Amino acid sequence: MREAFFIKRAYVNFFRNFQNNFSSIINVAVVSFFALFLLFILENAISFIEKLVSSNSAIIILKEDSSSEDIGGFREIIRSEKIVESFRYISPEEAFSELNRTFSLRTEAIDIKPERVLPPIFEIRFYEGLDKESFERFIHRLRQGKGFKDIRVNMELLEISFKIKRYSILYRILLYIILCISSFYILSNTIGLNLNNNRREEIELVELLGGDYMDLRVPYVLEGLIVVSIGFCLGLLVAVTSTHLFVPLISSILSSKVFSFTPMMISWIDATAIFIILLVSGVTGVIRFIRRFIRGLYEEDSI
């Protein structure tokens, strides 16, 4: 019976204080939208850089006098690495014929031994999930191999990828802290206004039920849950709709002849995490204000 009363009271309070609640719903929706939008940008920035890294080949250059055993050893090192998606061995003869074909050279009359002027090389492609520790470990293994000379790779692109991944965790933590603070104060201030507006009637109802001031808490906590849920759903709806509208456009801008990139949609794991943070921090703010309110009532009664 009391539970039904609390639910009904929360429903009545929500519509009675609709102006305050509507403002808070919009605030929660805006906070939710920008949180989802920023996480969408972060995830796709990482994905795009990883796609660029995997689309650019790295060249491992061996010494000109490398033996077949040396080449076989490097082949085993590369094959055993999980960060390598694919690789191809290019012998000096293959490289020489490729140069002739590409630049239309006429070297038939010249006595040139390709193995004396060109080194054996491996062309490799990395997986998209390449991280700095795995890359450095791979380079260390290559340098230990007999016959290793150099590796040519776009280090600027790799460094950008490593930095984005390194700071993405701090970025998430900062975003979640901002979410907590925003939800805490939005709900705390809103329910505070609503409770102060209905102060006399709430006290009379509690006394009529034969309860104590702690019974004030439940209806307003439920009201806060309603505000957070509606605000989050509104923000999520706008974010998902915007994503569906702009993903094809973003894909067409970022894709090229070398590779195609399709942005990832908003992660439901991120959406769930944001909702839980909003809910917990918002309800904590509501309970904090109600405790202060009840403490003030007890102090008035003692006087």
N, C-alpha and C positions, 0 to 999 in steps of 0.2 A: 504493500500500500504506500509506504513512504517512498519506495523507489519510483513508483508511478508518479507520485507527487513531484519528486525532484525532476524527473524527465519533463513533465508538463510545465513545471516552473521554468526550466531552462528554455523550453520552446516559447513560452510567453515572454520571458525576458529578452530573448533574441529579437523578437519582432517589436517589442516595446522600445528597445534601444537600437532600433534598426539603423538610425543615422550614424551612431558611433560604430556599430558593427560593420556597416557597409564600408565605411572609411577604412576600417582595419582589414576587411576582406581584400580591398584593393591593394593595401600596403603589403599584405602577405602574398598576394598574387604577383605583384611587381618583384618582391624579393625572390620568390620561387622562380619566376621567369628568368631573371638575370643570373641566378645561381645555375639553373639548367643550361642557359645559353653559354655561360663562361666555361662550364664543364664540357659542353659540346665543342667549343673552340679548342680547348686543351686536348681532348681526345683526338680530334681530327688533325690538329697540328702535329702531334706525335705520329699519327698514322701516315700523314702526308710526307713527313721527313723520312720515315722508315721506308716508304715506297720509293722515294728518290734514291735512298742508299742502296736498296736492293736492285734498282734499275741501272745503277752505274757499276760497271765492271771494275774489279781490281786486278792488277797485273803483277804477278810474282816473277821476278827476273832472276834467273840462275846464272852462274858463272859460265863462260864460254867453254871451259874445259871440264864441265860436269859430266860424269860418267853415267851410264844407264842405271847403275845401282843408286847413285845420288838422286836421279830423277824419280826412280821407283820409290825411294824413301820419302820424297816430298809428296808424291802421289798418295802414299798411305797417310801422311800427316793431314793432308787436305781432306781426304775421304773420311777420316775419323772425326773431323771437326763438325759439331752440330750446328755451328753458326753459318756453315757454307751450304748454300742451297744447290749450287751446281758448279762444275768446273770443267775446263777443257785444256788439255795439253797441246801446245803449239810448238812443233819442232822447228829448228832453224830452216829446214827445207820448205816447210809449209809457210813460214813467215816470208821467206824469200820469194816464193811463187805468188804469194798474196800481194807483196810489194810490186812485183812485175805487172800483175793484173790490174792493180789499182792505179798505178801511175803510167801504165802502158810503156814499160821499159823494154829495151831490146838488148838483152844481155847474153844471148845465145853464143855469140862469138867471143865472149870474154870468159876466161877461165877463172871463175869465182867459186870458192867452196863456202856455202852458206854457214856451215858450223864454225868457220873462222871469223866471220864478220857479224854474225847474229847470235844472240844468246838463246837458249831454250827458255820458254816462258809458260806460265800457267795463267789462264784467264778464269777468274772466279766471280761468283755472285753471292752476296750475303743474304741471309734470311732477314725479314723485316724486323724481327725482334732482337737485333744486334745490340749488345750493351758494351760499355767501355771495358769492363773486367774481362769479358770473353774475348774481345778484340785484342787486348794487350797480351792475354795468355796465348792466343794464336800467333801473334807476332813473335813472342818469346820462343815458341816451339820452332817457328820457321828459322830464326837466327841460329838456333842450335844445330840445324841441319847442315850437313856438309855440302857446299856448293851454292849456298844462298848468297845473293848479291844485293837485291833491293826489292821493295814492293811499292808500286805506284797506285795510289788511291786518293780520292778526293777527301783529304783530311779536314778541310774546312766544313764540309757537309757533315762528316762524322762527328766533329766537335759540337756542331749545332744540335745534332740529334742527341748526343750524350748530355748536353746541358739542359735541354728541354726535359728529358727523362729525370735528370737529377733534381731539378727544381719543381717538377710537377707535384711531388708529394707535399712540399712546403706550400705550394699554390693551393692544393686541396685543403690542407689544414687551415690556412688563413681564410679561405672561403667558408669553411664550416664554422669557424669562430665568429665571423661576421654574421652568418645565419643565426647562430645561437643568440648573439646579442640583439639582433634585429627582432627576432621572434619574441624574445624575453620582454623587451620594452614595449613592443606593439601590443601584445596581449595584456601585459600588466597595466598599461595606461588605459586601455579600452575598458577592461573589466573594472578597473578602479573608478572610472567615470560612471559606468553603469551602476555599480554598487552604491556609490555616493548619491546618485539620483534617486535610487529606490530604497534608501537607507531606512526611513521610518516604516514603510510597508514591510520590508524584509524582517525587521525586528518584531513587528506585530505578528507576522505569520509564524515565526519560530516560537514565540510565546504561546500562540494558539495551538501549535502542535505539541506543546509540552517538551520541546527540545531545548538544546542549548545553542550558543552562538556558533558552535562548530558545524551545525547543520546549514549554515549559510554557504559553506564551501561548495557542496556538491552541485547545486544548480549552476553556479558561475563557472565551475570547472567544465561542466558539460557545455555551457555556452561558449567557452573558449575553444573546446574541441570542435564545435560546429564552425566557428569562425575560421580556424586553421584549416579544417578539411575543405570548406568551400573555397577559401582563398588559394590553397595549394592546387586544387582541381582546376580552378580558373587559370592559374599561371601555367600549369602543365598543358592544358588545352591550347593556350596561345603558343606555347613553345613547340608542341608537336605539330600544330598547324603550320607555323612558320617554317619548321624544318622540312615538312613535306613540300612546301611551296618553293623553298630556296635551294634544296639539295640538288635538283637537276641543273639549276643555273650555276651553282658552285662547281659541280662536277664538270660542266662544259668549259668553265674558265680555267680550272686547274689541270685538266687532262691535256695531253699533247700526243704527238705521233709516237713518242718513245714509250709512254705508258698511259694507262687510263686510271683515274682516281675517282672513286665514288665515296663521298663522305658517309661516315657512320651515323645512324640515327641516334637519338637520345637514348642512353642506356637506362633500362628499367632498374638496374641496381643503384645507379646514381639517383634516380627519381625517388626510389624507396628510402634511400639514406637521407635525402633532403627532407622528405616528409616526416621521418622519424625525428630528425633534429628539430624541425619546426614544432612538432607536437610536444616533444619532451621539454624543450626550452620555453615554449609558450605556456604550457601548463605549469611549469615551475614558476614563471613570472606571475601567473594568476594566483597560485597558492601563496606565494610570498606576499602579495598585496593583501590578500584576504587575512592572512595571519596578522599583519600590521593593523588592519581594520578591526579585527576582533580584539586585539590587544588594546586598541584605543577605546572600544566599548567597555571592556572590563575596567579600565582606568576611570572612565566616566562613572560607572556604577559604584566603584569604591569611594569616589568622592561624594 
